[in-house]
Amino acid sequence: MDNRIWRKLAEPRIWKRIYIERLGEPLIYNLASIFVMAFGSTRQKIEYDCIPRNPYAYCILAAADHAKAYGIKRIAIMEFGVAAGGGLLNMCWIAERVTRETGVEIDIVGFDSGEGMPPPRDYRDHPEKYFTGDFPPVDKDKLLAALPSNARIYYGPIEQTLKKAETELKSRIGFISIDVDYYWSTKQALDVLTWSPERYLPSVPMYFDDVYNLDHNDNCGELLAIAEFNKANDLRKISPMNFLSKWRIFKNAVWHGQVYYAHVFDHEFRSLQYVEAHRGEVVVLSNPFL
């Protein structure tokens, strides 16, 4: 087992999550997960939620599988809100293992102000929860030095760094994590979904960190930004992953409600012409009653 997993298991909050999310699940699944954690492949560990930051692991593997199905050999994954960098380095660690599993190369891109959170603008930013200066970088130089060659961080205002990334990034966007807390910062980050359709996979897994709070709502924060994005864009829509918890082995995890798809409806791969040209044989159902 990787030392990172052991270090995670030393944190009290992790044991609280295990108690709430795992111990109420069938005993056979929990016993199997111990074996998978010790001996399983990356794919098996992700299926059994044995990889730190389960939603990142699930979404990155889903993006790589999706890319591979379309013959795409390289994708980019993004994190908006790097802060101290623990999440971004975890993405790098997961991406390395997913590349070994799938053969799809992965670029990792982070976005952050580099100065902690800016001042909130009004109630829509949940100032009662997040405020000026929260989540600053701890040691930018050390973090940048720790990044692998396929990862980079854009520091500065989102509206500026996103334009720079649009001109510099070559690989298709496969996964996006949004963890900027504020409504207006999320609204700016979602501009990443307005580029030309060939810049993405047809469906892009997304993770929204701050939608799980009981008092978060459609009038503030990330949920308001999502609703406004959907209203403003006819051919790009952000929707929760449908029935995700029903398809997972462990069904009680909170993160299932934080994972969405950005659907790129104007993507070539979703056009009638492309589908007609690339579909296989006609699907025929058997009838056991005849």
MIPA-641023 format. One line per 3 residues: their letters; for each residue x, y, z of N, C-alpha, C, O. Coordinates in pm, whole numbers. Example, Ala and Ser with C-alpha at 12.3 -4.5 7.8 and 13.67 -1.06 7.14 Angstrom:
! MIPA-641023
as> 1319/-569/780/1230/-450/780/1320/-330/780/1424/-332/846 ~ 1285/-225/708/1367/-106/714/1290/3/787/1341/114/804
END
This chain:
! MIPA-641023
mdn> 84/-119/0/0/0/0/88/125/0/190/127/68 ~ 51/226/-73/128/349/-82/130/421/52/31/421/126 ~ 247/482/84/261/553/211/161/666/227/123/700/338
riw> 116/724/113/18/832/121/-112/781/183/-175/853/262 ~ -152/660/149/-275/605/205/-260/583/354/-353/610/431 ~ -142/533/397/-119/515/540/-127/648/613/-185/657/722
rkl> -68/754/554/-71/885/619/-214/937/630/-251/998/730 ~ -295/913/525/-435/953/530/-508/883/645/-589/944/716 ~ -478/756/663/-546/679/766/-508/723/907/-572/684/1004
aep> -403/805/919/-363/857/1049/-444/979/1090/-434/1024/1204 ~ -526/1033/999/-603/1154/1028/-738/1116/1091/-810/1033/1036 ~ -773/1177/1205/-901/1146/1271/-1022/1168/1181/-1118/1090/1188
riw> -1021/1272/1096/-1137/1300/1012/-1161/1187/912/-1275/1161/872 ~ -1053/1118/872/-1068/1006/779/-1140/891/848/-1225/826/788 ~ -1107/867/974/-1175/760/1047/-1321/794/1071/-1406/705/1074
kri> -1351/923/1089/-1492/964/1102/-1567/935/974/-1680/885/977 ~ -1505/966/860/-1570/937/732/-1588/787/712/-1693/743/664 ~ -1487/709/749/-1499/563/736/-1616/512/821/-1692/426/778
yie> -1628/566/941/-1737/525/1031/-1873/558/970/-1964/475/973 ~ -1886/680/915/-2015/724/862/-2046/660/727/-2159/617/703 ~ -1946/655/639/-1972/617/501/-1948/468/472/-2006/415/377
rlg> -1864/402/550/-1823/266/513/-1879/156/605/-1920/50/557 ~ -1880/181/734/-1911/71/826/-2057/30/822/-2093/-78/870 ~ -2142/115/764/-2282/76/745/-2305/-2/617/-2417/-47/591
epl> -2201/-19/537/-2211/-95/413/-2194/-245/440/-2148/-282/548 ~ -2230/-332/344/-2216/-476/366/-2075/-516/408/-1976/-465/355 ~ -2066/-606/504/-1937/-650/558/-1848/-708/448/-1727/-686/450
iyn> -1907/-780/353/-1827/-845/248/-1753/-741/164/-1640/-763/121 ~ -1818/-626/141/-1753/-520/62/-1636/-460/140/-1530/-433/83 ~ -1655/-439/270/-1548/-383/351/-1429/-478/362/-1314/-435/358
las> -1458/-607/375/-1349/-704/379/-1276/-710/246/-1153/-718/241 ~ -1352/-707/137/-1290/-710/5/-1203/-588/-18/-1098/-597/-82 ~ -1245/-472/34/-1169/-349/12/-1032/-354/79/-937/-293/31
ifv> -1021/-426/190/-891/-441/256/-795/-517/164/-678/-480/151 ~ -844/-624/103/-762/-701/9/-726/-616/-112/-612/-616/-157 ~ -825/-542/-164/-800/-457/-282/-698/-348/-250/-612/-317/-332
maf> -709/-290/-130/-616/-186/-91/-472/-236/-90/-379/-163/-124 ~ -455/-362/-52/-321/-418/-42/-269/-473/-174/-150/-462/-203 ~ -358/-530/-256/-311/-604/-373/-377/-563/-506/-336/-610/-612
gst> -478/-478/-501/-555/-449/-621/-486/-356/-719/-389/-288/-685 ~ -537/-354/-840/-491/-261/-942/-544/-121/-913/-629/-104/-825 ~ -496/-23/-985/-547/114/-968/-697/119/-993/-770/181/-916
rqk> -743/54/-1098/-886/54/-1129/-967/-10/-1015/-1072/42/-978 ~ -920/-119/-962/-991/-185/-853/-992/-97/-728/-1093/-90/-657 ~ -880/-32/-701/-875/57/-583/-971/173/-598/-1032/216/-500
iey> -986/224/-718/-1082/333/-741/-1224/281/-727/-1310/350/-672 ~ -1251/160/-777/-1385/102/-765/-1424/83/-619/-1541/98/-584 ~ -1326/51/-534/-1352/25/-392/-1322/147/-304/-1315/135/-182
dci> -1303/264/-366/-1277/388/-292/-1158/376/-197/-1165/417/-81 ~ -1050/320/-249/-928/303/-170/-819/403/-206/-706/392/-158 ~ -851/501/-289/-755/602/-331/-789/733/-261/-906/773/-262
prn> -692/802/-200/-721/931/-137/-785/1028/-235/-748/1032/-352 ~ -881/1106/-186/-964/1195/-267/-1040/1112/-372/-1015/1121/-492 ~ -1132/1034/-321/-1210/942/-405/-1272/1008/-528/-1265/950/-636
pya> -1332/1128/-515/-1393/1186/-636/-1292/1222/-742/-1321/1207/-861 ~ -1173/1268/-704/-1069/1294/-803/-1032/1165/-875/-1025/1162/-998 ~ -1011/1061/-798/-970/933/-859/-1077/883/-955/-1045/843/-1067
yci> -1203/884/-911/-1311/835/-996/-1319/916/-1125/-1328/860/-1234 ~ -1316/1049/-1113/-1335/1136/-1230/-1217/1129/-1326/-1236/1131/-1447 ~ -1096/1120/-1274/-978/1113/-1361/-977/983/-1440/-947/983/-1559
laa> -1010/872/-1374/-1018/745/-1446/-1131/747/-1547/-1115/698/-1659 ~ -1246/803/-1511/-1359/812/-1604/-1321/894/-1726/-1356/858/-1838 ~ -1249/1004/-1705/-1207/1089/-1817/-1109/1015/-1907/-1119/1023/-2029
adh> -1014/943/-1848/-916/869/-1928/-983/757/-2007/-949/734/-2123 ~ -1077/688/-1945/-1150/581/-2017/-1230/640/-2133/-1234/583/-2242 ~ -1293/754/-2108/-1373/821/-2212/-1282/863/-2327/-1317/843/-2444
aka> -1168/920/-2294/-1073/963/-2398/-1025/844/-2480/-1017/851/-2602 ~ -991/736/-2412/-940/617/-2481/-1044/561/-2576/-1009/513/-2684 ~ -1170/565/-2538/-1277/514/-2624/-1286/591/-2754/-1328/536/-2856
ygi> -1247/719/-2753/-1250/802/-2873/-1114/813/-2941/-1098/889/-3037 ~ -1017/738/-2893/-884/741/-2953/-804/865/-2918/-708/898/-2988 ~ -840/934/-2812/-768/1053/-2766/-656/1009/-2672/-681/939/-2574
kri> -535/1049/-2701/-419/998/-2629/-370/1087/-2515/-288/1044/-2434 ~ -420/1211/-2508/-375/1302/-2403/-489/1394/-2362/-559/1448/-2447 ~ -506/1411/-2231/-609/1500/-2178/-547/1592/-2073/-436/1569/-2025
aim> -622/1695/-2039/-583/1784/-1930/-686/1776/-1819/-806/1764/-1844 ~ -639/1781/-1695/-728/1788/-1580/-695/1916/-1504/-579/1955/-1496 ~ -797/1981/-1447/-781/2113/-1389/-832/2120/-1247/-930/2055/-1211
efg> -764/2200/-1167/-813/2231/-1032/-814/2382/-1015/-710/2447/-1022 ~ -933/2437/-992/-947/2579/-961/-954/2594/-810/-1049/2549/-746 ~ -853/2658/-752/-842/2672/-608/-736/2576/-555/-769/2474/-494
vaa> -610/2609/-577/-499/2519/-539/-465/2533/-392/-436/2433/-326 ~ -468/2656/-339/-434/2684/-199/-296/2627/-164/-198/2660/-231 ~ -288/2541/-62/-158/2486/-21/-105/2382/-118/14/2350/-115
ggg> -192/2328/-203/-146/2238/-308/-164/2090/-281/-122/2008/-363 ~ -225/2054/-169/-244/1912/-140/-329/1842/-245/-298/1731/-286 ~ -437/1908/-287/-524/1849/-388/-456/1834/-522/-471/1732/-589
lln> -379/1935/-562/-313/1929/-692/-207/1820/-695/-197/1747/-793 ~ -129/1807/-588/-29/1700/-585/-96/1563/-582/-44/1467/-638 ~ -210/1555/-516/-286/1430/-518/-332/1397/-660/-330/1282/-702
mcw> -376/1501/-734/-415/1482/-875/-297/1427/-955/-314/1337/-1037 ~ -179/1482/-932/-60/1435/-1004/-33/1289/-973/0/1211/-1062 ~ -46/1254/-848/-21/1116/-804/-123/1020/-866/-86/912/-913
iae> -250/1060/-865/-355/977/-926/-334/968/-1077/-345/860/-1135 ~ -304/1082/-1141/-288/1086/-1286/-178/991/-1332/-192/924/-1434 ~ -69/986/-1258/41/894/-1294/-8/750/-1297/26/675/-1388
rvt> -87/713/-1199/-135/575/-1190/-244/546/-1293/-252/435/-1346 ~ -328/645/-1322/-430/626/-1424/-366/614/-1562/-414/538/-1646 ~ -260/687/-1586/-188/674/-1714/-133/533/-1729/-141/474/-1837
ret> -76/479/-1623/-27/340/-1628/-140/242/-1656/-122/142/-1726 ~ -257/271/-1601/-372/181/-1615/-433/188/-1756/-476/87/-1810 ~ -436/308/-1814/-511/328/-1939/-424/361/-2061/-467/341/-2174
gve> -303/410/-2037/-217/453/-2147/-244/595/-2193/-174/645/-2281 ~ -344/663/-2133/-376/801/-2169/-286/895/-2090/-282/889/-1967 ~ -214/982/-2160/-128/1080/-2094/-213/1193/-2037/-317/1227/-2094
idi> -168/1251/-1926/-248/1351/-1856/-164/1472/-1817/-58/1458/-1756 ~ -212/1590/-1854/-154/1716/-1807/-237/1766/-1690/-360/1758/-1691 ~ -170/1818/-1588/-237/1868/-1468/-218/2018/-1460/-105/2068/-1467
vgf> -329/2092/-1446/-325/2238/-1450/-398/2293/-1328/-514/2260/-1303 ~ -330/2378/-1252/-391/2442/-1136/-409/2591/-1157/-332/2654/-1229 ~ -511/2647/-1092/-537/2791/-1095/-556/2840/-953/-628/2779/-874
dsg> -490/2950/-920/-503/3004/-785/-461/3151/-786/-379/3192/-868 ~ -519/3228/-695/-480/3369/-685/-336/3384/-638/-268/3481/-671 ~ -289/3286/-559/-155/3294/-502/-148/3379/-378/-40/3398/-322
egm> -262/3431/-334/-263/3523/-219/-375/3491/-120/-405/3574/-34 ~ -435/3375/-130/-552/3348/-48/-675/3408/-111/-668/3467/-219 ~ -788/3395/-45/-915/3440/-103/-925/3592/-104/-887/3657/-6
ppp> -975/3649/-214/-998/3793/-219/-1118/3831/-134/-1186/3742/-83 ~ -1147/3960/-117/-1265/4000/-40/-1394/3951/-105/-1406/3958/-227 ~ -1490/3903/-28/-1620/3866/-85/-1692/3991/-133/-1667/4101/-85
rdy> -1784/3973/-229/-1855/4089/-286/-1991/4113/-221/-2031/4227/-201 ~ -2061/4004/-188/-2191/4020/-120/-2232/3884/-64/-2152/3791/-62 ~ -2357/3874/-19/-2406/3752/47/-2394/3628/-40/-2385/3516/12
rdh> -2393/3645/-175/-2387/3531/-265/-2256/3455/-253/-2248/3339/-295 ~ -2153/3517/-197/-2023/3452/-181/-2012/3374/-50/-1904/3324/-17 ~ -2121/3362/25/-2118/3294/155/-2008/3352/244/-1921/3277/290
pek> -2010/3483/270/-1904/3541/355/-1907/3488/498/-1808/3497/571 ~ -2022/3431/538/-2029/3371/671/-1945/3244/681/-1918/3195/791 ~ -1904/3191/565/-1823/3069/562/-1680/3093/512/-1586/3029/559
yft> -1665/3184/417/-1534/3208/355/-1509/3359/355/-1601/3438/334 ~ -1384/3397/379/-1356/3541/387/-1215/3572/340/-1134/3482/314 ~ -1187/3701/330/-1061/3752/277/-940/3685/343/-929/3681/466
gdf> -850/3633/260/-725/3576/310/-730/3429/343/-626/3368/369 ~ -849/3370/343/-857/3226/370/-783/3145/264/-774/3188/148 ~ -731/3032/302/-668/2933/213/-552/2991/131/-551/2978/8
ppv> -455/3055/196/-340/3107/121/-244/2994/85/-250/2887/146 ~ -157/3015/-11/-51/2917/-37/44/2914/82/69/3016/146 ~ 97/2797/112/188/2783/226/331/2810/185/403/2886/251
dkd> 374/2749/76/510/2768/25/505/2746/-126/520/2633/-173 ~ 485/2854/-201/469/2841/-346/592/2781/-412/581/2695/-499 ~ 710/2825/-370/832/2775/-433/848/2624/-411/884/2551/-503
kll> 819/2579/-290/830/2437/-260/726/2356/-337/754/2247/-386 ~ 606/2412/-348/501/2344/-422/537/2332/-570/524/2225/-629 ~ 582/2442/-630/619/2440/-772/733/2343/-798/736/2276/-901
aal> 826/2335/-705/939/2243/-721/896/2097/-711/961/2009/-766 ~ 784/2073/-640/736/1936/-621/653/1886/-738/624/1766/-748 ~ 613/1976/-828/527/1935/-938/605/1853/-1041/721/1884/-1069
psn> 543/1750/-1098/607/1677/-1209/608/1761/-1335/545/1867/-1339 ~ 677/1715/-1436/694/1794/-1559/564/1816/-1635/555/1909/-1715 ~ 463/1733/-1611/335/1746/-1682/233/1827/-1604/114/1822/-1634
ari> 279/1903/-1504/188/1983/-1421/238/2127/-1413/358/2153/-1418 ~ 142/2219/-1401/177/2360/-1383/66/2431/-1309/-48/2383/-1304 ~ 100/2546/-1251/2/2628/-1181/3/2768/-1241/109/2827/-1260
yyg> -116/2820/-1270/-133/2959/-1312/-171/3040/-1189/-278/3019/-1131 ~ -85/3132/-1148/-115/3219/-1035/-162/3355/-1085/-103/3413/-1177 ~ -269/3406/-1022/-320/3537/-1059/-472/3535/-1068/-533/3432/-1040
pie> -534/3647/-1105/-681/3653/-1119/-730/3553/-1224/-667/3537/-1329 ~ -841/3487/-1196/-892/3381/-1284/-917/3432/-1425/-883/3366/-1523 ~ -977/3552/-1436/-1013/3602/-1568/-890/3624/-1656/-900/3621/-1778
qtl> -773/3646/-1594/-650/3665/-1670/-580/3531/-1698/-539/3505/-1812 ~ -566/3449/-1596/-493/3324/-1613/-568/3226/-1703/-506/3146/-1773 ~ -702/3234/-1701/-780/3144/-1785/-760/3177/-1933/-753/3086/-2016
kka> -751/3305/-1965/-724/3345/-2104/-586/3297/-2149/-568/3255/-2263 ~ -490/3305/-2058/-356/3258/-2091/-356/3107/-2114/-293/3058/-2208 ~ -425/3034/-2027/-433/2889/-2042/-501/2849/-2172/-463/2750/-2235
ete> -601/2927/-2213/-671/2896/-2337/-577/2898/-2457/-593/2819/-2550 ~ -481/2986/-2456/-386/2995/-2568/-273/2894/-2557/-215/2855/-2658 ~ -242/2850/-2435/-124/2764/-2414/-157/2615/-2407/-74/2532/-2445
lks> -275/2581/-2360/-308/2441/-2338/-341/2371/-2469/-422/2421/-2547 ~ -280/2257/-2493/-299/2184/-2619/-385/2059/-2604/-455/2021/-2698 ~ -382/1995/-2488/-457/1871/-2469/-603/1901/-2436/-635/2007/-2384
rig> -692/1806/-2468/-835/1823/-2444/-865/1817/-2294/-804/1740/-2220 ~ -958/1899/-2252/-995/1903/-2111/-1081/1782/-2078/-1183/1757/-2142 ~ -1038/1706/-1977/-1107/1583/-1941/-1173/1584/-1805/-1268/1509/-1782
fis> -1125/1669/-1713/-1180/1675/-1577/-1152/1812/-1520/-1044/1869/-1541 ~ -1250/1867/-1446/-1236/1998/-1384/-1285/1991/-1240/-1397/1946/-1213 ~ -1202/2036/-1148/-1241/2050/-1008/-1256/2199/-976/-1168/2279/-1006
idv> -1369/2234/-915/-1396/2373/-877/-1397/2381/-724/-1484/2323/-658 ~ -1301/2454/-669/-1293/2470/-524/-1249/2613/-491/-1151/2635/-420 ~ -1325/2709/-546/-1292/2850/-521/-1391/2915/-424/-1379/3034/-394
dyy> -1488/2839/-377/-1577/2876/-267/-1678/2985/-301/-1798/2963/-284 ~ -1633/3100/-349/-1722/3212/-375/-1810/3188/-498/-1774/3113/-589 ~ -1925/3255/-498/-2011/3256/-616/-1941/3319/-735/-1934/3260/-843
wst> -1889/3440/-715/-1836/3513/-832/-1707/3449/-883/-1680/3456/-1003 ~ -1628/3388/-795/-1507/3318/-840/-1544/3192/-920/-1479/3160/-1019 ~ -1648/3122/-875/-1696/3005/-949/-1749/3046/-1085/-1723/2980/-1185
kqa> -1823/3157/-1088/-1878/3207/-1213/-1765/3236/-1313/-1778/3204/-1431 ~ -1657/3295/-1265/-1542/3322/-1352/-1475/3192/-1396/-1437/3178/-1512 ~ -1461/3097/-1304/-1395/2970/-1337/-1473/2893/-1442/-1414/2824/-1525
ldv> -1606/2903/-1440/-1689/2828/-1536/-1676/2880/-1679/-1727/2818/-1772 ~ -1608/2992/-1696/-1577/3036/-1832/-1488/2936/-1905/-1478/2939/-2028 ~ -1425/2847/-1829/-1343/2743/-1892/-1426/2652/-1981/-1372/2582/-2066
ltw> -1558/2654/-1963/-1647/2569/-2042/-1703/2639/-2165/-1795/2588/-2229 ~ -1651/2756/-2197/-1703/2832/-2311/-1608/2833/-2430/-1630/2906/-2526 ~ -1502/2752/-2425/-1409/2745/-2536/-1471/2666/-2651/-1582/2614/-2638
spe> -1402/2656/-2762/-1453/2581/-2877/-1467/2434/-2842/-1388/2382/-2763 ~ -1566/2365/-2897/-1601/2230/-2851/-1491/2127/-2863/-1485/2033/-2783 ~ -1402/2141/-2962/-1297/2041/-2979/-1192/2046/-2867/-1102/1962/-2864
ryl> -1204/2144/-2776/-1109/2155/-2666/-1142/2062/-2550/-1069/2057/-2451 ~ -1253/1987/-2561/-1302/1905/-2450/-1327/1761/-2494/-1327/1728/-2613 ~ -1348/1676/-2394/-1419/1551/-2418/-1567/1584/-2434/-1610/1690/-2389
psv> -1646/1497/-2496/-1789/1527/-2513/-1862/1549/-2381/-1954/1631/-2373 ~ -1823/1476/-2279/-1875/1495/-2144/-1756/1505/-2049/-1671/1416/-2048 ~ -1749/1611/-1972/-1635/1637/-1885/-1676/1618/-1739/-1759/1695/-1689
pmy> -1623/1519/-1668/-1653/1507/-1525/-1608/1632/-1450/-1501/1687/-1478 ~ -1690/1675/-1354/-1657/1791/-1272/-1682/1760/-1125/-1770/1682/-1089 ~ -1601/1822/-1041/-1617/1809/-896/-1635/1948/-838/-1552/2036/-860
fdd> -1743/1968/-762/-1769/2094/-695/-1756/2071/-544/-1838/2003/-483 ~ -1652/2128/-487/-1619/2096/-348/-1722/2148/-250/-1747/2084/-147 ~ -1784/2263/-279/-1860/2332/-175/-2011/2326/-193/-2081/2418/-151
vyn> -2063/2220/-253/-2208/2207/-267/-2267/2115/-161/-2389/2095/-158 ~ -2184/2059/-76/-2232/1957/18/-2285/2014/149/-2353/1944/224 ~ -2255/2141/178/-2302/2199/304/-2454/2204/307/-2518/2232/206
ldh> -2512/2176/423/-2658/2169/434/-2724/2301/401/-2837/2303/352 ~ -2656/2413/428/-2719/2542/404/-2675/2606/274/-2711/2721/248 ~ -2599/2537/190/-2571/2589/56/-2697/2573/-28/-2774/2479/-11
ndn> -2718/2668/-121/-2847/2673/-190/-2832/2736/-327/-2725/2787/-361 ~ -2939/2732/-405/-2935/2780/-543/-2926/2932/-554/-2917/2986/-665 ~ -2928/3003/-440/-2923/3149/-442/-2785/3204/-407/-2765/3325/-406
cge> -2691/3114/-380/-2557/3157/-338/-2453/3057/-391/-2487/2948/-437 ~ -2327/3097/-382/-2215/3007/-401/-2212/2933/-533/-2261/2980/-635 ~ -2152/2814/-528/-2133/2734/-648/-2265/2694/-713/-2275/2689/-836
lla> -2365/2665/-633/-2493/2622/-689/-2559/2733/-771/-2618/2705/-875 ~ -2548/2857/-726/-2601/2969/-804/-2521/2987/-933/-2579/3010/-1039 ~ -2390/2975/-925/-2307/2989/-1045/-2341/2881/-1147/-2345/2909/-1267
iae> -2365/2758/-1102/-2403/2650/-1193/-2537/2681/-1260/-2551/2666/-1381 ~ -2634/2724/-1180/-2767/2754/-1234/-2760/2866/-1337/-2825/2858/-1441 ~ -2682/2968/-1311/-2671/3079/-1405/-2596/3038/-1531/-2630/3084/-1641
fnk> -2495/2953/-1517/-2423/2904/-1635/-2519/2827/-1725/-2522/2849/-1846 ~ -2597/2738/-1666/-2691/2659/-1746/-2795/2746/-1816/-2834/2718/-1929 ~ -2840/2850/-1750/-2939/2941/-1809/-2880/3019/-1925/-2950/3051/-2022
and> -2751/3051/-1916/-2687/3136/-2017/-2634/3059/-2137/-2603/3120/-2239 ~ -2624/2927/-2128/-2562/2848/-2234/-2656/2738/-2282/-2694/2649/-2206 ~ -2692/2744/-2410/-2786/2646/-2465/-2721/2511/-2491/-2786/2408/-2475
lrk> -2594/2509/-2532/-2530/2385/-2575/-2421/2337/-2480/-2349/2243/-2512 ~ -2410/2400/-2367/-2320/2353/-2260/-2402/2351/-2132/-2454/2454/-2090 ~ -2413/2236/-2069/-2493/2224/-1949/-2417/2144/-1842/-2346/2048/-1874
isp> -2432/2185/-1717/-2371/2116/-1604/-2481/2045/-1527/-2574/2108/-1479 ~ -2469/1913/-1516/-2572/1833/-1451/-2508/1731/-1357/-2400/1680/-1387 ~ -2573/1700/-1245/-2521/1593/-1158/-2511/1461/-1235/-2593/1433/-1322
mnf> -2412/1382/-1202/-2402/1248/-1263/-2524/1167/-1222/-2556/1156/-1104 ~ -2592/1112/-1319/-2721/1047/-1298/-2704/910/-1231/-2634/823/-1284 ~ -2767/891/-1116/-2769/762/-1045/-2628/714/-1006/-2605/594/-994
lsk> -2534/807/-986/-2397/765/-958/-2389/672/-837/-2323/569/-844 ~ -2456/707/-728/-2444/625/-607/-2495/483/-628/-2448/390/-563 ~ -2591/465/-720/-2645/332/-746/-2543/243/-818/-2550/121/-810
wri> -2448/306/-889/-2350/230/-964/-2221/205/-886/-2135/130/-931 ~ -2207/267/-769/-2086/251/-689/-2101/134/-593/-2211/101/-549 ~ -1989/70/-560/-1991/-39/-463/-2030/14/-325/-2118/-41/-259
fkn> -1964/121/-283/-1998/187/-157/-2088/306/-189/-2045/400/-256 ~ -2211/302/-142/-2315/393/-188/-2341/512/-96/-2419/600/-131 ~ -2278/516/20/-2310/620/118/-2216/739/116/-2232/830/197
avw> -2120/741/25/-2021/848/24/-2083/983/-10/-2164/993/-102 ~ -2045/1086/64/-2097/1220/41/-2057/1271/-97/-2133/1345/-160 ~ -1939/1234/-144/-1886/1292/-268/-1971/1260/-391/-1959/1328/-493
hgq> -2055/1160/-384/-2142/1129/-499/-2227/1250/-537/-2259/1269/-655 ~ -2265/1331/-440/-2346/1449/-468/-2266/1570/-511/-2322/1675/-541 ~ -2135/1556/-514/-2047/1666/-554/-1994/1649/-696/-1922/1736/-746
vyy> -2029/1540/-761/-1974/1508/-893/-2079/1532/-1000/-2193/1486/-990 ~ -2040/1604/-1103/-2128/1645/-1213/-2064/1609/-1347/-1948/1567/-1353 ~ -2141/1627/-1452/-2088/1626/-1588/-2111/1764/-1650/-2217/1823/-1633
ahv> -2011/1814/-1722/-2032/1926/-1813/-2056/1865/-1950/-1965/1806/-2009 ~ -2176/1878/-2001/-2212/1819/-2130/-2186/1921/-2241/-2241/2031/-2241 ~ -2103/1881/-2336/-2070/1966/-2450/-2157/1917/-2567/-2115/1833/-2646
fdh> -2277/1972/-2576/-2374/1923/-2674/-2338/1960/-2817/-2387/1898/-2911 ~ -2254/2061/-2835/-2211/2097/-2971/-2081/2028/-3011/-2016/2069/-3107 ~ -2043/1926/-2937/-1921/1851/-2969/-1941/1765/-3093/-2049/1709/-3114
efr> -1838/1755/-3174/-1845/1673/-3296/-1887/1530/-3265/-1966/1471/-3340 ~ -1836/1474/-3157/-1863/1334/-3124/-2008/1309/-3085/-2051/1194/-3075 ~ -2085/1417/-3061/-2226/1402/-3027/-2317/1440/-3144/-2439/1443/-3130
slq> -2257/1469/-3258/-2336/1506/-3375/-2393/1381/-3444/-2335/1273/-3435 ~ -2506/1396/-3511/-2567/1285/-3581/-2474/1232/-3691/-2468/1111/-3714 ~ -2403/1321/-3758/-2313/1279/-3865/-2201/1189/-3813/-2170/1086/-3873
yve> -2141/1229/-3700/-2032/1149/-3645/-2083/1014/-3597/-2022/910/-3625 ~ -2194/1015/-3525/-2248/891/-3470/-2286/795/-3582/-2257/675/-3574 ~ -2350/846/-3686/-2390/762/-3798/-2269/700/-3868/-2274/585/-3911
ahr> -2161/777/-3878/-2042/729/-3947/-1961/629/-3865/-1885/550/-3920 ~ -1976/633/-3732/-1890/551/-3647/-1964/445/-3566/-1901/370/-3492 ~ -2095/437/-3578/-2166/338/-3498/-2142/198/-3554/-2109/182/-3671
gev> -2160/99/-3469/-2139/-38/-3511/-2266/-99/-3566/-2346/-32/-3631 ~ -2283/-227/-3539/-2400/-298/-3590/-2527/-252/-3519/-2523/-202/-3407 ~ -2639/-270/-3587/-2768/-238/-3528/-2790/-326/-3405/-2763/-446/-3408
vvl> -2839/-267/-3297/-2864/-341/-3174/-2997/-417/-3188/-3100/-358/-3220 ~ -2992/-547/-3164/-3111/-633/-3172/-3130/-703/-3038/-3037/-766/-2987 ~ -3249/-692/-2981/-3278/-757/-2853/-3341/-895/-2878/-3423/-912/-2969
snp> -3302/-990/-2796/-3367/-1122/-2803/-3493/-1120/-2718/-3511/-1033/-2632 ~ -3580/-1215/-2742/-3705/-1226/-2666/-3717/-1368/-2616/-3751/-1457/-2693 ~ -3690/-1392/-2486/-3694/-1529/-2432/-3834/-1589/-2428/-3849/-1708/-2402
fl> -3938/-1509/-2453/-4075/-1559/-2444/-4126/-1608/-2580/-4237/-1660/-2590 ~ -4045/-1592/-2683/-4086/-1639/-2815/-4006/-1763/-2854/-4026/-1818/-2962
END
